[in-house]
Amino acid sequence: KKHRPIALAPDAAVEGSEGGGAHEWDPDANCGEQALLRCVICAGLYPNVAQIQREAGGKGFVKTFLVSAGDLDKCAVHPGSLNFGKLDQMQANHGWLLYHTKVKTSQVFLHDSTLIGSIPLLLFGGGDLQAAKNRRHVLLDSGVRDGGLRFDAQCEEAVVLLRLLRREVDRLLLLKIADAAADISKTAEPLLGAIAHLLQLEGARAAGVRKHAV
């Protein structure tokens, strides 16, 4: 199940109207922001996502693997992928891999994968965003078979802010779908700025990569 407003709006460009006096805003101003590009990719590929997990083995050995959302298949990155051999550098439980296709041969392999953090999933992933009963976790797509994706928000205030931000993203997209000529630039510009800042605060986890001491 895709993020509905994104799925419905392939041709609804988020830009100002051509009428005189419209707020001038460059829709390509953030085209170099890789974190925002991951959000766009997430909107297109969700629910094709797998979480990076680790488990301890014998003699101190730690195994890194992937578990796909929904069917909970244990997966591996295809050997032909650029991400092959890099799982050990990625953050377990915070790093996620979007993928285009999943093929089972000798094992289940993910093809065309892209590494993302939690924020793109929460804001652009799809389904409903719900607060857990303890009010410290947020659930994405809680109505699916496996209970959806669970994220640690640490406090109730963070859950509320994430839900409000997600609601505003959906509102603007639906407004643009209803009227492609609508000028939403005055609202969209600060919203993109807030999302970009949130991704920046997420830091290395926005790319799912572990920090190493220098």
MDTraj code that builds the backbone (N, CA, C; nanometers):
import mdtraj as md
import numpy as np

residues = "LYS LYS HIS ARG PRO ILE ALA LEU ALA PRO ASP ALA ALA VAL GLU GLY SER GLU GLY GLY GLY ALA HIS GLU TRP ASP PRO ASP ALA ASN CYS GLY GLU GLN ALA LEU LEU ARG CYS VAL ILE CYS ALA GLY LEU TYR PRO ASN VAL ALA GLN ILE GLN ARG GLU ALA GLY GLY LYS GLY PHE VAL LYS THR PHE LEU VAL SER ALA GLY ASP LEU ASP LYS CYS ALA VAL HIS PRO GLY SER LEU ASN PHE GLY LYS LEU ASP GLN MET GLN ALA ASN HIS GLY TRP LEU LEU TYR HIS THR LYS VAL LYS THR SER GLN VAL PHE LEU HIS ASP SER THR LEU ILE GLY SER ILE PRO LEU LEU LEU PHE GLY GLY GLY ASP LEU GLN ALA ALA LYS ASN ARG ARG HIS VAL LEU LEU ASP SER GLY VAL ARG ASP GLY GLY LEU ARG PHE ASP ALA GLN CYS GLU GLU ALA VAL VAL LEU LEU ARG LEU LEU ARG ARG GLU VAL ASP ARG LEU LEU LEU LEU LYS ILE ALA ASP ALA ALA ALA ASP ILE SER LYS THR ALA GLU PRO LEU LEU GLY ALA ILE ALA HIS LEU LEU GLN LEU GLU GLY ALA ARG ALA ALA GLY VAL ARG LYS HIS ALA VAL".split()
xyz = np.array([
    [0.0856, -0.1193, 0.0000],
    [0.0000, 0.0000, 0.0000],
    [0.0884, 0.1232, 0.0000],
    [0.0806, 0.2050, -0.1054],
    [0.1669, 0.3205, -0.1178],
    [0.1098, 0.4381, -0.0409],
    [0.1953, 0.5379, -0.0243],
    [0.1530, 0.6624, 0.0362],
    [0.0557, 0.7272, -0.0613],
    [-0.0716, 0.7337, -0.0284],
    [-0.1757, 0.7626, -0.1257],
    [-0.1597, 0.8952, -0.2003],
    [-0.1383, 1.0100, -0.1336],
    [-0.1254, 1.1342, -0.2101],
    [-0.0087, 1.1319, -0.3086],
    [0.1050, 1.0752, -0.2683],
    [0.2196, 1.0668, -0.3582],
    [0.1849, 0.9795, -0.4781],
    [0.1200, 0.8666, -0.4542],
    [0.0882, 0.7742, -0.5622],
    [-0.0087, 0.8357, -0.6621],
    [-0.0907, 0.9297, -0.6172],
    [-0.1904, 0.9903, -0.7039],
    [-0.1394, 1.1121, -0.7791],
    [-0.0173, 1.1576, -0.7481],
    [0.0270, 1.2859, -0.8005],
    [0.1550, 1.2811, -0.8808],
    [0.1670, 1.1938, -0.9827],
    [0.2914, 1.1905, -1.0591],
    [0.3116, 1.3140, -1.1442],
    [0.2019, 1.3819, -1.1833],
    [0.2133, 1.4964, -1.2723],
    [0.1786, 1.6285, -1.2049],
    [0.1495, 1.6259, -1.0770],
    [0.1118, 1.7491, -1.0072],
    [0.2351, 1.8140, -0.9492],
    [0.2978, 1.8995, -1.0258],
    [0.4212, 1.9649, -0.9820],
    [0.3912, 2.0605, -0.8689],
    [0.4766, 2.0601, -0.7665],
    [0.4592, 2.1495, -0.6525],
    [0.5311, 2.2789, -0.6847],
    [0.4582, 2.3737, -0.7442],
    [0.5194, 2.4992, -0.7831],
    [0.4152, 2.6080, -0.7779],
    [0.4606, 2.7326, -0.7884],
    [0.3702, 2.8462, -0.7846],
    [0.2943, 2.8596, -0.9148],
    [0.1800, 2.9276, -0.9100],
    [0.1027, 2.9514, -1.0308],
    [0.1720, 3.0552, -1.1162],
    [0.1305, 3.0643, -1.2441],
    [0.1947, 3.1547, -1.3364],
    [0.1365, 3.2948, -1.3303],
    [0.0357, 3.3155, -1.2504],
    [-0.0280, 3.4454, -1.2434],
    [0.0638, 3.5501, -1.1836],
    [0.0379, 3.6768, -1.2159],
    [0.1212, 3.7842, -1.1649],
    [0.1125, 3.7941, -1.0148],
    [0.2224, 3.8273, -0.9523],
    [0.2274, 3.8468, -0.8085],
    [0.2404, 3.7203, -0.7290],
    [0.2487, 3.6057, -0.7946],
    [0.2627, 3.4795, -0.7211],
    [0.3984, 3.4740, -0.6540],
    [0.4045, 3.4091, -0.5422],
    [0.5294, 3.3946, -0.4689],
    [0.6292, 3.3143, -0.5522],
    [0.7428, 3.3752, -0.5837],
    [0.8411, 3.3079, -0.6669],
    [0.9210, 3.2099, -0.5837],
    [0.9200, 3.0863, -0.6270],
    [0.9897, 2.9790, -0.5552],
    [1.0399, 2.8777, -0.6545],
    [1.1644, 2.8418, -0.6432],
    [1.2251, 2.7467, -0.7352],
    [1.1969, 2.6050, -0.6866],
    [1.1142, 2.5250, -0.7577],
    [1.0835, 2.3888, -0.7126],
    [1.2046, 2.2962, -0.7160],
    [1.3123, 2.3379, -0.7858],
    [1.4330, 2.2560, -0.7937],
    [1.5395, 2.3007, -0.6943],
    [1.5025, 2.3892, -0.6025],
    [1.6011, 2.4450, -0.5102],
    [1.6665, 2.3384, -0.4233],
    [1.5950, 2.2280, -0.3971],
    [1.6473, 2.1231, -0.3090],
    [1.6892, 1.9978, -0.3843],
    [1.7107, 2.0121, -0.5179],
    [1.7403, 1.8935, -0.5974],
    [1.8741, 1.8303, -0.5598],
    [1.9633, 1.9064, -0.4964],
    [2.0920, 1.8512, -0.4558],
    [2.0915, 1.7899, -0.3175],
    [1.9778, 1.7963, -0.2467],
    [1.9679, 1.7418, -0.1115],
    [1.9412, 1.5913, -0.1199],
    [2.0441, 1.5107, -0.0953],
    [2.0282, 1.3665, -0.1098],
    [1.9249, 1.3101, -0.0128],
    [1.9166, 1.3680, 0.1079],
    [1.8203, 1.3174, 0.2059],
    [1.6771, 1.3380, 0.1564],
    [1.6500, 1.4529, 0.0932],
    [1.5171, 1.4767, 0.0383],
    [1.4890, 1.3859, -0.0807],
    [1.5923, 1.3583, -0.1608],
    [1.5755, 1.2656, -0.2729],
    [1.5397, 1.1265, -0.2224],
    [1.5966, 1.0873, -0.1080],
    [1.5601, 0.9580, -0.0492],
    [1.4121, 0.9553, -0.0114],
    [1.3600, 1.0702, 0.0323],
    [1.2179, 1.0773, 0.0657],
    [1.1320, 1.0515, -0.0576],
    [1.1723, 1.1096, -0.1705],
    [1.0977, 1.0902, -0.2947],
    [1.1022, 0.9432, -0.3374],
    [1.2219, 0.8824, -0.3284],
    [1.2360, 0.7413, -0.3634],
    [1.1512, 0.6544, -0.2709],
    [1.1485, 0.6916, -0.1433],
    [1.0693, 0.6171, -0.0454],
    [0.9212, 0.6208, -0.0815],
    [0.8725, 0.7378, -0.1234],
    [0.7320, 0.7509, -0.1612],
    [0.6981, 0.6618, -0.2795],
    [0.7953, 0.6422, -0.3706],
    [0.7694, 0.5607, -0.4883],
    [0.7822, 0.4119, -0.4655],
    [0.8727, 0.3704, -0.3760],
    [0.9004, 0.2277, -0.3603],
    [0.8284, 0.1624, -0.2418],
    [0.7853, 0.2399, -0.1432],
    [0.7165, 0.1807, -0.0291],
    [0.5945, 0.1010, -0.0762],
    [0.5670, -0.0173, -0.0237],
    [0.6193, -0.0799, 0.0985],
    [0.7370, -0.1754, 0.0774],
    [0.8114, -0.1598, -0.0311],
    [0.9282, -0.2455, -0.0546],
    [1.0445, -0.1983, 0.0320],
    [1.0443, -0.2392, 0.1561],
    [1.1457, -0.1940, 0.2505],
    [1.1843, -0.3087, 0.3427],
    [1.3117, -0.3133, 0.3787],
    [1.3629, -0.4156, 0.4712],
    [1.4461, -0.3477, 0.5792],
    [1.4352, -0.3991, 0.7000],
    [1.5113, -0.3433, 0.8119],
    [1.6424, -0.4180, 0.8308],
    [1.7468, -0.3430, 0.8608],
    [1.8772, -0.4021, 0.8901],
    [1.8787, -0.4460, 1.0359],
    [1.9089, -0.5729, 1.0608],
    [1.9107, -0.6275, 1.1961],
    [2.0407, -0.7036, 1.2205],
    [2.0726, -0.7236, 1.3485],
    [2.1912, -0.8001, 1.3860],
    [2.1559, -0.8975, 1.4969],
    [2.2273, -1.0115, 1.4952],
    [2.2124, -1.1080, 1.6032],
    [2.3496, -1.1643, 1.6377],
    [2.3689, -1.1907, 1.7665],
    [2.4977, -1.2414, 1.8126],
    [2.5073, -1.3900, 1.7858],
    [2.6248, -1.4329, 1.7394],
    [2.6517, -1.5743, 1.7168],
    [2.7559, -1.6252, 1.8146],
    [2.8108, -1.7388, 1.7870],
    [2.9125, -1.7966, 1.8745],
    [3.0463, -1.7255, 1.8617],
    [3.1257, -1.7308, 1.9681],
    [3.2601, -1.6751, 1.9714],
    [3.2631, -1.5256, 1.9377],
    [3.1579, -1.4537, 1.9824],
    [3.1531, -1.3095, 1.9614],
    [3.1192, -1.2665, 1.8203],
    [3.0844, -1.3594, 1.7349],
    [3.0512, -1.3266, 1.5968],
    [2.9128, -1.2617, 1.5906],
    [2.9013, -1.1525, 1.5156],
    [2.7738, -1.0824, 1.4981],
    [2.7326, -1.0913, 1.3519],
    [2.6132, -1.1403, 1.3267],
    [2.5631, -1.1556, 1.1910],
    [2.4653, -1.0439, 1.1580],
    [2.4853, -0.9795, 1.0438],
    [2.3964, -0.8746, 0.9957],
    [2.3091, -0.9291, 0.8840],
    [2.1808, -0.9017, 0.8909],
    [2.0891, -0.9520, 0.7894],
    [1.9746, -0.8538, 0.7714],
    [1.8883, -0.8800, 0.6754],
    [1.7741, -0.7953, 0.6441],
    [1.6441, -0.8716, 0.6643],
    [1.5419, -0.8020, 0.7130],
    [1.4078, -0.8599, 0.7265],
    [1.3115, -0.7680, 0.6540],
    [1.2439, -0.8204, 0.5521],
    [1.1532, -0.7377, 0.4734],
    [1.0235, -0.7141, 0.5490],
    [0.9695, -0.5949, 0.5341],
    [0.8445, -0.5592, 0.6003],
    [0.7285, -0.6352, 0.5358],
    [0.6276, -0.6638, 0.6158],
    [0.5082, -0.7314, 0.5636],
    [0.5164, -0.8817, 0.5744],
    [0.6055, -0.9444, 0.4932],
    [0.6137, -1.0903, 0.4955],
    [0.7235, -1.1420, 0.5882],
    [0.8070, -1.0519, 0.6398],
    [0.9130, -1.0860, 0.7359],
    [1.0127, -1.1875, 0.6811],
    [1.0354, -1.1857, 0.5514],
    [1.1373, -1.2722, 0.4911],
    [1.2765, -1.2272, 0.5345],
    [1.3625, -1.3238, 0.5662],
    [1.5033, -1.2913, 0.5899],
    [1.5703, -1.2791, 0.4532],
    [1.6319, -1.1641, 0.4262],
    [1.6800, -1.1325, 0.2922],
    [1.8295, -1.1024, 0.2936],
    [1.8840, -1.0904, 0.1737],
    [2.0229, -1.0499, 0.1537],
    [2.0288, -0.9563, 0.0342],
    [2.1265, -0.8672, 0.0362],
    [2.1476, -0.7796, -0.0787],
    [2.2081, -0.8618, -0.1917],
    [2.1586, -0.8431, -0.3127],
    [2.2104, -0.9184, -0.4255],
    [2.3587, -0.8876, -0.4466],
    [2.4401, -0.9885, -0.4766],
    [2.5848, -0.9663, -0.4954],
    [2.6184, -0.8628, -0.6026],
    [2.5271, -0.8379, -0.6955],
    [2.5529, -0.7383, -0.7988],
    [2.5212, -0.5961, -0.7569],
    [2.4711, -0.5795, -0.6346],
    [2.4323, -0.4474, -0.5860],
    [2.5522, -0.3707, -0.5306],
    [2.5471, -0.2375, -0.5409],
    [2.6515, -0.1538, -0.4818],
    [2.6509, -0.1640, -0.3301],
    [2.5368, -0.2024, -0.2728],
    [2.5275, -0.2151, -0.1270],
    [2.5757, -0.3511, -0.0761],
    [2.6088, -0.4414, -0.1679],
    [2.6551, -0.5735, -0.1249],
    [2.7870, -0.5595, -0.0492],
    [2.7964, -0.6266, 0.0648],
    [2.9178, -0.6215, 0.1451],
    [2.9269, -0.5004, 0.2356],
    [2.8242, -0.4143, 0.2348],
    [2.8286, -0.2929, 0.3164],
    [2.7331, -0.2965, 0.4346],
    [2.6618, -0.4069, 0.4541],
    [2.5635, -0.4123, 0.5620],
    [2.6268, -0.3914, 0.6988],
    [2.7499, -0.4401, 0.7177],
    [2.8153, -0.4262, 0.8473],
    [2.8434, -0.2808, 0.8824],
    [2.8422, -0.1921, 0.7832],
    [2.8661, -0.0506, 0.8075],
    [2.7370, 0.0254, 0.8366],
    [2.6241, -0.0426, 0.8254],
    [2.4948, 0.0229, 0.8386],
    [2.4374, 0.0016, 0.9783],
    [2.3575, 0.0976, 1.0219],
    [2.3027, 0.0923, 1.1569],
    [2.1898, -0.0089, 1.1680],
    [2.2056, -0.1037, 1.2568],
    [2.0977, -0.1996, 1.2826],
    [1.9828, -0.1294, 1.3536],
    [1.8610, -0.1644, 1.3154],
    [1.7366, -0.1151, 1.3744],
    [1.7078, 0.0318, 1.3437],
    [1.8030, 0.1035, 1.2851],
    [1.7789, 0.2410, 1.2421],
    [1.7925, 0.2524, 1.0907],
    [1.8702, 0.1639, 1.0306],
    [1.8892, 0.1659, 0.8866],
    [1.7870, 0.0790, 0.8164],
    [1.7405, 0.1266, 0.7018],
    [1.6425, 0.0541, 0.6214],
    [1.6882, 0.0542, 0.4767],
    [1.6537, -0.0503, 0.4047],
    [1.6826, -0.0578, 0.2624],
    [1.5521, -0.0615, 0.1837],
    [1.5322, 0.0388, 0.0995],
    [1.4265, 0.0304, 0.0002],
    [1.4768, -0.0569, -0.1133],
    [1.3879, -0.1283, -0.1793],
    [1.4308, -0.2113, -0.2911],
    [1.3229, -0.2109, -0.3994],
    [1.3666, -0.2366, -0.5207],
    [1.2722, -0.2376, -0.6331],
    [1.2099, -0.3753, -0.6521],
    [1.2922, -0.4796, -0.6469],
    [1.2410, -0.6151, -0.6642],
    [1.3039, -0.7091, -0.5625],
    [1.2316, -0.8185, -0.5330],
    [1.2785, -0.9224, -0.4411],
    [1.2645, -1.0556, -0.5131],
    [1.3758, -1.1270, -0.5263],
    [1.3775, -1.2520, -0.6030],
    [1.4348, -1.3638, -0.5165],
    [1.3690, -1.4800, -0.5168],
    [1.4174, -1.5944, -0.4407],
    [1.4849, -1.6933, -0.5342],
    [1.6140, -1.7150, -0.5114],
    [1.6892, -1.8190, -0.5825],
    [1.7487, -1.9100, -0.4755],
    [1.8798, -1.9028, -0.4537],
    [1.9386, -1.9787, -0.3439],
    [1.8941, -1.9224, -0.2096],
    [1.8582, -1.7949, -0.2065],
    [1.7956, -1.7292, -0.0926],
    [1.7199, -1.6086, -0.1469],
    [1.6582, -1.5323, -0.0573],
    [1.5817, -1.4159, -0.1023],
    [1.6769, -1.2983, -0.1193],
    [1.6868, -1.2471, -0.2421],
    [1.7773, -1.1366, -0.2723],
    [1.6979, -1.0099, -0.3041],
    [1.7507, -0.8962, -0.2573],
    [1.6939, -0.7657, -0.2886],
    [1.7733, -0.7024, -0.4014],
    [1.7025, -0.6512, -0.5010],
    [1.7660, -0.5863, -0.6155],
    [1.7365, -0.4367, -0.6128],
    [1.8304, -0.3569, -0.6619],
    [1.8126, -0.2109, -0.6760],
    [1.7751, -0.1487, -0.5419],
    [1.8630, -0.1606, -0.4450],
    [1.8346, -0.1135, -0.3095],
    [1.8914, 0.0256, -0.2838],
    [1.8255, 0.0974, -0.1941],
    [1.8658, 0.2314, -0.1543],
    [1.8555, 0.2434, -0.0029],
    [1.9592, 0.2926, 0.0594],
    [1.9652, 0.3041, 0.2052],
    [1.8977, 0.4325, 0.2527],
    [1.8088, 0.4200, 0.3527],
    [1.7414, 0.5366, 0.4089],
    [1.7350, 0.5232, 0.5604],
    [1.6947, 0.6321, 0.6254],
    [1.6722, 0.6310, 0.7694],
    [1.5236, 0.6250, 0.8012],
    [1.4880, 0.6588, 0.9252],
    [1.3496, 0.6453, 0.9710],
    [1.2599, 0.7595, 0.9244],
    [1.3136, 0.8814, 0.9167],
    [1.2309, 0.9981, 0.8864],
    [1.1633, 0.9885, 0.7490],
    [1.2339, 0.9501, 0.6417],
    [1.1642, 0.9353, 0.5134],
    [1.0469, 0.8374, 0.5200],
    [1.0629, 0.7286, 0.5940],
    [0.9543, 0.6311, 0.6074],
    [0.8359, 0.6902, 0.6824],
    [0.8636, 0.7634, 0.7898],
    [0.7568, 0.8181, 0.8717],
    [0.6774, 0.9259, 0.7984],
    [0.7438, 1.0045, 0.7151],
    [0.6764, 1.1154, 0.6491],
    [0.6252, 1.0819, 0.5097],
    [0.6879, 0.9851, 0.4420],
    [0.6514, 0.9578, 0.3037],
    [0.6266, 0.8092, 0.2763],
    [0.6330, 0.7261, 0.3803],
    [0.6284, 0.5819, 0.3587],
    [0.4959, 0.5267, 0.3155],
    [0.3860, 0.5772, 0.3675],
    [0.2560, 0.5243, 0.3305],
    [0.1801, 0.4718, 0.4503],
    [0.0527, 0.4466, 0.4290],
    [-0.0294, 0.3961, 0.5380],
    [-0.0558, 0.5025, 0.6426],
    [-0.1072, 0.4594, 0.7571],
    [-0.1424, 0.5511, 0.8658],
    [-0.0295, 0.5595, 0.9674],
    [-0.0143, 0.6765, 1.0260],
    [0.0837, 0.6990, 1.1317],
    [0.0077, 0.7066, 1.2634],
    [0.0350, 0.6112, 1.3533],
    [-0.0388, 0.6021, 1.4782],
    [0.0564, 0.6047, 1.5971],
    [0.0066, 0.6571, 1.7080],
    [0.0825, 0.6514, 1.8326],
    [0.0558, 0.5178, 1.9005],
    [0.1607, 0.4538, 1.9520],
    [0.1438, 0.3285, 2.0258],
    [0.0776, 0.3568, 2.1610],
    [0.0356, 0.2523, 2.2276],
    [-0.0335, 0.2690, 2.3558],
    [0.0539, 0.3355, 2.4610],
    [0.1863, 0.3129, 2.4536],
    [0.2746, 0.3746, 2.5525],
    [0.3079, 0.5201, 2.5193],
    [0.2597, 0.5682, 2.4033],
    [0.2771, 0.7068, 2.3577],
    [0.4225, 0.7451, 2.3346],
    [0.5132, 0.6477, 2.3361],
    [0.6543, 0.6740, 2.3114],
    [0.7047, 0.6078, 2.1836],
    [0.6162, 0.5368, 2.1184],
    [0.6491, 0.4738, 1.9910],
    [0.5445, 0.5154, 1.8878],
    [0.5867, 0.5178, 1.7643],
    [0.4958, 0.5509, 1.6555],
    [0.4909, 0.4320, 1.5600],
    [0.3704, 0.4007, 1.5121],
    [0.3482, 0.2846, 1.4269],
    [0.3097, 0.3299, 1.2869],
    [0.3726, 0.2718, 1.1882],
    [0.3413, 0.2994, 1.0486],
    [0.2752, 0.1763, 0.9880],
    [0.1590, 0.1960, 0.9262],
    [0.0848, 0.0846, 0.8662],
    [0.0480, -0.0201, 0.9716],
    [-0.0060, 0.0230, 1.0837],
    [-0.0350, -0.0693, 1.1940],
    [-0.1430, -0.1709, 1.1607],
    [-0.2205, -0.1468, 1.0536],
    [-0.3293, -0.2370, 1.0201],
    [-0.2891, -0.3566, 0.9367],
    [-0.1629, -0.3645, 0.8920],
    [-0.1215, -0.4780, 0.8094],
    [-0.0967, -0.6003, 0.8962],
    [-0.0713, -0.7135, 0.8304],
    [-0.0668, -0.8425, 0.8985],
    [0.0347, -0.8482, 1.0120],
    [0.1555, -0.7938, 0.9900],
    [0.2600, -0.8049, 1.0915],
    [0.2594, -0.6891, 1.1903],
    [0.1569, -0.6051, 1.1867],
    [0.1490, -0.4938, 1.2805],
    [0.2208, -0.3691, 1.2342],
    [0.2776, -0.3708, 1.1143],
    [0.3434, -0.2527, 1.0603],
    [0.4824, -0.2307, 1.1155],
    [0.5344, -0.1117, 1.0896],
    [0.6690, -0.0750, 1.1327],
    [0.6613, 0.0058, 1.2619],
    [0.7493, -0.0258, 1.3549],
    [0.7482, 0.0381, 1.4868],
    [0.8748, 0.1203, 1.5039],
    [0.8579, 0.2461, 1.5467],
    [0.9709, 0.3369, 1.5648],
    [0.9697, 0.3926, 1.7065],
    [1.0884, 0.4096, 1.7621],
    [1.1041, 0.4666, 1.8953],
    [1.1095, 0.6180, 1.8841],
    [1.0075, 0.6876, 1.9345],
    [1.0035, 0.8336, 1.9297],
    [1.0543, 0.8972, 2.0587],
    [1.0790, 0.8171, 2.1617],
    [1.1375, 0.8585, 2.2896],
    [1.0425, 0.9380, 2.3788],
    [0.9523, 1.0171, 2.3199],
    [0.8590, 1.0930, 2.4034],
    [0.7304, 1.1187, 2.3252],
    [0.6230, 1.1471, 2.3968],
    [0.4934, 1.1683, 2.3345],
    [0.4932, 1.2917, 2.2456],
    [0.5684, 1.3960, 2.2854],
    [0.5728, 1.5190, 2.2063],
    [0.6272, 1.4933, 2.0664],
    [0.7283, 1.4074, 2.0558],
    [0.7860, 1.3760, 1.9251],
    [0.6845, 1.3027, 1.8374],
    [0.6056, 1.2146, 1.8977],
    [0.5021, 1.1427, 1.8228],
    [0.4001, 1.2413, 1.7672],
    [0.3571, 1.3357, 1.8493],
    [0.2582, 1.4348, 1.8067],
    [0.3128, 1.5206, 1.6937],
    [0.4366, 1.5656, 1.7050],
    [0.4968, 1.6506, 1.6019],
    [0.5116, 1.5768, 1.4696],
    [0.5517, 1.4497, 1.4753],
    [0.5659, 1.3713, 1.3530],
    [0.4310, 1.3527, 1.2837],
    [0.3282, 1.3274, 1.3612],
    [0.1950, 1.3092, 1.3021],
    [0.1433, 1.4393, 1.2411],
    [0.1699, 1.5523, 1.3059],
    [0.1274, 1.6812, 1.2505],
    [0.2031, 1.7124, 1.1219],
    [0.3321, 1.6840, 1.1201],
    [0.4123, 1.7097, 1.0009],
    [0.3651, 1.6215, 0.8856],
    [0.3396, 1.4955, 0.9150],
    [0.2902, 1.4039, 0.8122],
    [0.1534, 1.4489, 0.7599],
    [0.0692, 1.4965, 0.8486],
    [-0.0640, 1.5425, 0.8079],
    [-0.0536, 1.6627, 0.7142],
    [0.0408, 1.7522, 0.7407],
    [0.0579, 1.8698, 0.6554],
    [0.1128, 1.8317, 0.5176],
    [0.2047, 1.7354, 0.5138],
    [0.2550, 1.6855, 0.3853],
    [0.1396, 1.6287, 0.3030],
    [0.0572, 1.5460, 0.3638],
    [-0.0566, 1.4860, 0.2935],
    [-0.1552, 1.5931, 0.2472],
    [-0.1805, 1.6928, 0.3327],
    [-0.2776, 1.7972, 0.2993],
    [-0.2347, 1.8750, 0.1753],
    [-0.1071, 1.9137, 0.1699],
    [-0.0590, 1.9914, 0.0568],
    [-0.0595, 1.9106, -0.0728],
    [-0.0226, 1.7839, -0.0623],
    [-0.0236, 1.6993, -0.1815],
    [-0.1652, 1.6797, -0.2358],
    [-0.2603, 1.6573, -0.1467],
    [-0.3989, 1.6405, -0.1895],
    [-0.4555, 1.7698, -0.2477],
    [-0.4138, 1.8846, -0.1905],
    [-0.4566, 2.0134, -0.2439],
    [-0.4049, 2.0327, -0.3854],
    [-0.2801, 1.9931, -0.4098],
    [-0.2218, 2.0077, -0.5434],
    [-0.2858, 1.9109, -0.6428],
    [-0.3241, 1.7930, -0.5963],
    [-0.3926, 1.6967, -0.6833],
    [-0.5289, 1.7508, -0.7253],
    [-0.6008, 1.8112, -0.6294],
    [-0.7336, 1.8639, -0.6576],
    [-0.7286, 1.9817, -0.7541],
    [-0.6217, 2.0632, -0.7444],
    [-0.6083, 2.1806, -0.8311],
    [-0.4609, 2.1979, -0.8644],
    [-0.4219, 2.1488, -0.9831],
    [-0.2803, 2.1534, -1.0217],
    [-0.2283, 2.2954, -1.0344],
    [-0.3179, 2.3942, -1.0534],
    [-0.2759, 2.5334, -1.0673],
    [-0.2649, 2.6051, -0.9337],
    [-0.2999, 2.5386, -0.8257],
    [-0.2968, 2.6025, -0.6944],
    [-0.1546, 2.6411, -0.6565],
    [-0.1391, 2.7608, -0.6026],
    [-0.0085, 2.8087, -0.5580],
    [0.0093, 2.7706, -0.4110],
    [0.0861, 2.6658, -0.3870],
    [0.1104, 2.6212, -0.2492],
    [0.2535, 2.6505, -0.2062],
    [0.3232, 2.7338, -0.2841],
    [0.4652, 2.7550, -0.2593],
    [0.4926, 2.8193, -0.1232],
    [0.4046, 2.9117, -0.0802],
    [0.4289, 2.9797, 0.0470],
    [0.4264, 2.8822, 0.1638],
    [0.3466, 2.7759, 0.1513],
    [0.3406, 2.6751, 0.2570],
    [0.4422, 2.5647, 0.2340],
    [0.4619, 2.5271, 0.1069],
    [0.5517, 2.4157, 0.0761],
    [0.6965, 2.4487, 0.1063],
    [0.7369, 2.5738, 0.0832],
    [0.8774, 2.6100, 0.1041],
    [0.9209, 2.5930, 0.2494],
    [0.8490, 2.6508, 0.3477],
    [0.8889, 2.6277, 0.4877],
    [0.8733, 2.4824, 0.5317],
    [0.7756, 2.4106, 0.4719],
    [0.7566, 2.2698, 0.5060],
    [0.8779, 2.1877, 0.4617],
    [0.9246, 2.2117, 0.3382],
    [1.0447, 2.1426, 0.2908],
    [1.1654, 2.1792, 0.3752],
    [1.1717, 2.3064, 0.4179],
    [1.2820, 2.3483, 0.5035],
    [1.2805, 2.2752, 0.6366],
    [1.1597, 2.2576, 0.6935],
    [1.1475, 2.1868, 0.8212],
    [1.1860, 2.0398, 0.8060],
    [1.1434, 1.9787, 0.6947],
    [1.1781, 1.8380, 0.6711],
    [1.3278, 1.8223, 0.6516],
    [1.3885, 1.9143, 0.5747],
    [1.5328, 1.9084, 0.5517],
    [1.6085, 1.9235, 0.6831],
    [1.5606, 2.0130, 0.7713],
    [1.6258, 2.0322, 0.9009],
    [1.6110, 1.9083, 0.9880],
    [1.4945, 1.8456, 0.9826],
    [1.4715, 1.7235, 1.0604],
    [1.5633, 1.6117, 1.0130],
    [1.5817, 1.6004, 0.8821],
    [1.6737, 1.5010, 0.8273],
    [1.8168, 1.5305, 0.8693],
    [1.8501, 1.6582, 0.8757],
    [1.9848, 1.6967, 0.9191],
    [2.0070, 1.6592, 1.0649],
    [1.9056, 1.6790, 1.1483],
    [1.9160, 1.6429, 1.2891],
    [1.9306, 1.4920, 1.3068],
    [1.8662, 1.4188, 1.2178],
    [1.8780, 1.2730, 1.2246],
    [2.0210, 1.2300, 1.1942],
    [2.0943, 1.3170, 1.1260],
    [2.2370, 1.2959, 1.1039],
    [2.2680, 1.1733, 1.0227],
    [2.3685, 1.0998, 1.0642],
    [2.4150, 0.9832, 0.9895],
    [2.3074, 0.8776, 0.9759],
    [2.2113, 0.8758, 1.0702],
    [2.1070, 0.7737, 1.0627],
    [2.0100, 0.7983, 0.9471],
    [2.0079, 0.9239, 0.8943],
    [1.9249, 0.9496, 0.7764],
    [1.9729, 0.8678, 0.6585],
    [2.1018, 0.8322, 0.6600],
    [2.1559, 0.7443, 0.5574],
    [2.1766, 0.6045, 0.6119],
    [2.1492, 0.5845, 0.7420],
    [2.1613, 0.4521, 0.8014],
    [2.3022, 0.4066, 0.8255],
    [2.3996, 0.4983, 0.8210],
    [2.5396, 0.4578, 0.8327],
    [2.5880, 0.4798, 0.9756],
    [2.6622, 0.3835, 1.0267],
    [2.7153, 0.3944, 1.1619],
    [2.8268, 0.4968, 1.1666],
    [2.8342, 0.5733, 1.2759],
    [2.9422, 0.6686, 1.2965],
    [3.0628, 0.5945, 1.3525],
    [3.1805, 0.6301, 1.3016],
    [3.3040, 0.5695, 1.3503],
    [3.3888, 0.6770, 1.4178],
    [3.4520, 0.6405, 1.5270],
    [3.5383, 0.7365, 1.5956],
    [3.6585, 0.7695, 1.5072],
    [3.6963, 0.8976, 1.5079],
    [3.8098, 0.9435, 1.4280],
    [3.9365, 0.9366, 1.5128],
])
top = md.Topology()
chain = top.add_chain()
for i, resn in enumerate(residues, 1):
    res = top.add_residue(resn, chain, resSeq=i)
    for name in ("N", "CA", "C"):
        top.add_atom(name, md.element.get_by_symbol(name[0]), res)
traj = md.Trajectory(xyz[None], top)
